[in-house]
């Protein structure tokens, strides 16, 4: 039998008072911890048993100095100071206790985005399947195929965006991540350009500016700029009166619902003086099938919602899935019936679906179709080559490039998203 040894103080207490009991010391009070519930951080008692949830990632850093701070530069904002500012209702000592000493004074670089726990898996999937979005790249630009329903630009309330995901997955060995030079609507899809360096960003922003013809670098550059264009494919409800034409209808913005909602309308219908010139070239691609037609759009100006408003109000044929500018037409929307037999042979017909897709969600077979607007083709100058030539000229080199009859341009084509592919295949099956 194993003996139990007691120290002298305990033994003396037992001898003098047989009723005395040895009690363990009272448990130390557990300090409050930062608890996260429904993405809201607050103070709370630690959970018994499993380890309580902790704040594992920082909110997105806006990249500018914090309000009310003496520091005039955002480059000196540390992670702990940003967290103290973001959660101002939590005592600073408690926040500081969650940081290692070696990390308390680490600086957050301006423009850095920190994904939360829900986005980490999405970022990993983007890195794994980035070839699906990345169509082409060189030393100056990245060409992406934007999926529908993904915003181009992120903010404090929108974390999953093309610019944030590209910065996380497509930076490579560059000091800074790629930057946006133009926009696409959230619901639309297709070609999206991003600049990889300061020089290329400056060139691209100048290209997408309406006043780009005011400057001139060289004859080759001017020829390449003149050859630049974008082409969209859209499925519209109805059929334009003319098979092709040019829409010259200025646009203006109006505020609705006490300024909470912004809407773009035709300027001549509003009576407002503030208007922007908007020109769109269009061409009908095929016959009308079940009340819908495929058309090609080529914008000569780049206004917000230009193509959607021109289709809905100027042509009277709103784009399928555009509930903002074609709501009344969509109230009478009837999903397209499925084709069971080939029109010519009568053989059983099997719908050609995109690879790996088993449902028709968002297509014309759906009761609530997605927006059928896709930036399919883009032609622009060879930015990388012109930047190199410009650097040689600044360095004192005499450059005499051989003038070619064709402009030095790059052409890109983006495949349609899955819901538009299904609509295209289904409508093609009706053609005899």
N, C-alpha and C positions, 0 to 999 in steps of 0.2 A: 504494500500500500504506500503510495507516494505521500510524503509529508508535505504539509503546507506551512510555510514560514510567514510570520507576521512581524512587523517591526515593533520596537519597544513602545512607541506612542500608542499604537493600536492595542497592543497587549495590555497596557496599563489601563486604558479606557474600558476594556472588557472586564478587567478584574474589579474596578470600582463600581461599575454599573452594569449589572447583568442584563438590563433591559435596553441598553444602548445598542444602536444599530449603525453599521457603517454604510453611509449613503454616498453615492458617487457625486462629484461636484455638479452643480447645475449646468445644463448645456449652454454653450455660448450662443448669444443671439446671432442669427444669420443676417448678414447685411443685405440690403435691398439690391436687386439685380435689375438689369434692363430686360424687360419682357417684350416680345413682339407678338401681337395678335392682329390678324387681318392687315398686315403690313403697317401697323401703327405701333410705335415704340412707346413704352410707358414704364414707370417704376412698379415693381411688384415683389412679393416674397418668393424666394426660390421654391420650386416644386420639390416635393418629397419623392424620393425614388430616382426616376430618370433625370438626367441633366437638363436643366431648363434651356429653352431656346435662347439664343444670343444673337445679337446683331452682327452678322458675319460680313456685311458689305456696306459701303458708304452710299448715301444718296448721290445722284449725278451732280458733279461739280460744274457750276455754270461757266467758269472760266473768267470771272471778273471779280474785282475786290469785294469783300464782304461789306454790306452797309453798316455804317456806324463804327468802322475800324479806322485806326490811324494810318495803317499801311496803305500806300497808294498803288501798290502793284499786286496783281493776282498771283505772281510767281512766288510770293512768300507766304501763301496760305498753306498751312499744314493740314494733315488729315484730322488731327485732333481738334484744331480750331474750327474747321468746317463742320465737324460733328457737333461741337458745342453750340455753334450758331444754328444748326439745323434743329437740334433738340434742346431748345433754350429752357424748357421746363424741367430738365433733368440736372441735378447738381453737377457742376464741373468735376469735383473730385471723384464722383462715381464713374463718370465717363473716362477720366484719366486712368482709373484703376483697371480698365479693360484693355489698356494698351501696354505693350512691352516697353521698357525704358529705351531700348534701341530704336523703337519705331515712333516715339512721341513727336519727334521733330522732323520726320520725313516730310518732304514737300510734295504737294500734288501738282504736277505740271498742268499748265493752263490747257483747257480743252480735254482733259482726261475724263473718260467715262468709266464708271465702275458698275458693272451689272449686278443686279440683286440675285438672290439664290434661284428665283424662278427663271431667270434668263440665262443662267450658266449653261444649262443643257442645250438651249437653243443656239447659243454661240458655238458650242462644240459641234453641233450638227451643221452649222454654217461652214465652219472650218473644214469639216469632213466632206461636205458636198459643195464646196465653193465653186467647183468646176461647173456646177449646174447653173449658177448665176453669172459667173465670169465668162464672157464671150471672147474678149480679146484684150491685150495689154501691150504696151511698149514703155519706153522710158518716160513718156509724157502723159499718157492717159490710161484709164481703165474703162472698159465698155462692159456694162452689166445689163442683164435681162431682168428687169424688176418684176416681181410677181404681183398679182393684184392684192388689194387690201393691206398692203404694207406701206406705211408712210415713208416719204423720202427724207424728211427732216424731223429729228426728234427734239423733245423738250423735257421739262420736269415731269410732265404727266405722260409722255410717250417715250418709252425706253427702247422698244424694238423698232428701229428705223434703218433705212438703207445706209445713211451716213455713219451711224454707230456700228452697225454690223460690218461695214466695209473697213472702218478704222480698226476693228478688232481682228479681222481675218485677212485683210488684203493690204496691210502696210508693208510687209516684207522688210527689206533692209533700209527703207527710207526713214529719215528722222521724224517726219510728220506723216500722219495718215492722209489718205486721199480726201479731196474736198469736192463738194457739189458745185456745179457750174450752171445747172438749169434744173427745172422741176418737172415732175409728173404728178398728176392727181393721185390721191391715195387709192382710189378704186380702179384706176387704169393700170396698164402693164406695158412692158416693152423696153426699148433701148434707153439707157441712162448713162450719161458721161460723167466721169470724175477726173479731176486733175491730180497729178502725182507730185508736181513740184510747183514752186511759186511762179516760175516762168510759164509753165503750161496752164496753170490756173488763170494767170493774167491774160494769156492769149485766148483761152476758151471763153472767159467772161466777156472779152471784147467781141468775140464772134457772135455770142448770143445776145449782145446788146443791139438794140434797133438802130443805133447810129454808127454801126461798124464801118459803113462805107465812107465815113468822113475822113478816115485816116488811110494812109497808103504806105506799105513797106517796100513792095516791089511789084512788078507786073505779074510775076508768077503767083505771088500771094493774092493779088486782086483776082486773078483768074480762078484760083482755088476757092476764094470766098464766094465768088459768083456761082460756082458749081455746087455750093453747099445747100442741102435741103433735108427735110424730114418728111416721111410718109407714114400715115396711120391707116390702119384698117379698122372699120367699124361696121357693126350690124345695126341697121336702123329699122324702125317700124314705119312701113310705108315705102313709097317710091318717089324720089324727086321728079319734078315735072320735066326737067332737062337731064339728059344723060351725063352731061358734064357742064362745068361752068365755073365762074369766079364770084365768090361772095365778098362784097365790099360793104360791110355793116359795122360801124363803130359801136363800141361797147362802153357801158358805164356800170358803176357799182351802186347799189342801194342797200340800206340797212333796214331790217325788219325786226319785229318783236322787241322794240325798245333797244335796238342796237345789238341784240344777241345773235342775230343771224345776218349773214352777208349774202347777197345774191347779185349775179351779173345779168344784165338785160341789154337789149338793143337800145342804143342811145336815142334813135329817132322816135321810139315808142314811149320814151319817158319824159321828153321835154326838158331834160337836164342839159346844161351846157358842158359840164365836165365829161368829156368822152375821150376814148382812145381809139385810134385807127386800128381796125382788125380786118385782115384779108385772108381768105381761105380758098384754095382751089380744090375742087372735088371732081370725082369721076365714078360712075356706077360700074361695078364689077360684074354684075350678072342680073338675071331676071328676079322678079319678086316671087318668093316661095312662102306660102302660108302668111302673107302679109308683111314679110320682112325682106330687106335687100342689103347686100354687101356693097359698101362704097369705100373708095380710097380718098383720103383727105391729105392735103399738103398745105400746111399753114405758112403764109408769107410773113406773118407777124406772130408774136408769142405773148398773147394775153391770157390772163387767168380764165379758165373754163371757155376759151374761145371756140374750140371745136364743138363742145357740147351745146353751147348757146346757138351757134350758127346752124347746127343740125336741127335743133328743136324749134327755134323761132324763125330763122331765115328760110330754111328748107321745109319746115313743117314735118320733119321726120326725126323724132327724138331717138337717141341711141338706146338700144335694148339694155335694160338694167340701170338707166339714168333716172332715178326717182326724184332727183332734185329739180330737173328741168323738163321731165316728161311724166309727171305724176298722174295727170288726168288720163293720158293715153294708157298708162300701165294699169289703171283701174279696170280697164276693159281687156287686159292681157289674157290670152288663152295659150297655155303651153302647147307646143307643137306635138302632134301625135307621132308615135313611134312607127317607123316603117318596118313592116313584117315581111314583105316580098319585094323582089326586084321589079321595078316598073316595066322593064322590057321582057325579061325572061319568065317572071313569075316564080322564080326559085326563092326559097327562104333566105331572108336577108339578115346578116349579122352586122350590127353596128360596129364600125371601126372606131375603137376607143384608143386614146393615147396609151402608151406603154405603162403598165402598172396601175391603171385607173379602172375601178370597178363600178363607179357610180357616175351619174350624170348631173351632180349638184352644180348649179350655176349656169347650165347651158339652157338652150331653148326648150329642152324637155322638162325644165324645172318650173315650178309655180312662181318662184321668186328668182329670176335669173340675175347673174352678176353683170356688171358693166362690160359691154362688148366694145371696148376701145383699146387698141394696141398700137404702140409705136413700133412698126415693123422694120422700117428701113431708114438709114441715116447715111449721108455722105458729107464729109467735112475735110478740111485741109489736113495734110500730113504735118501735124504740129511738131513732132519730134525733129523732123528734117528741117523745118523752117527755124526752129530754135537753134539748132546746130549751125545753120548758115548765118544766123544773126550774130552768134557768138564769134564766129570767124571774122565777120566784118568788123565787130568791135575790137577784135584783137589785131587789126591792121592787115589781115590777109585779104588779098584781092581774089574774090570769088567770081568766077565767070561760068555759072551753070549753063548747061546746054538747054536751050528753050525747046520744049516739046509742045506739039500741037494740043496735047491733052493736059488738063490741069493735074497737078500732083495732089490727088485726093485719096481718102480711104473710104471704103464702103462697108457697112455692117448691116446684117439682117438678123432679126431676133425671131425665133419660133413663137407661135401663139401659145398662150396658157391653155391648160387642159379644158376648161369650160368652153373656150372659143373653138378649140379643135373639134370637140364633139359637135358643136353647132355647125361648124363648117362641113364635117363629114356627113352629118344628118341631112343638111340641105342639099349637098351634092348628090345624095342618093335619089332625090326627087327628079333630077335632071335626066331626061330620056335621050 
